[in-house]
């Protein structure tokens, strides 16, 4: 989307920043489903739906951050809810916020 107030070659893309909390049981539940989760994450990245994702490297399982291209916040949350980490009880609470991603023409 073009914004006249932006310098030439710079755009702001509306995406969604999703933070998902790990459950207290995540350490026990994650190993059994981690490969399935990572395969899906890779598929979402290849498709362009997931811009970036990962977990905080703070020495514990606290939360993950995902930057998702979606039509709206509900659609971004639906991408996360479809993940095996939700079904297996690895992830719990989901928070979604609109995020203006800066992109630069190559």
Buried (B, 14 or more C-beta within 10 A) or exposed (E): EEEEEEEEEEBBEEBBBBBBBBBEEBEEBBEEBBEBBEEBBEEBEEEEBBBEBEBEEEEEBEBBEBBBBBEEBEBBBBBBBEBBBBEBBBBBEBEBEEBEBEEEEE
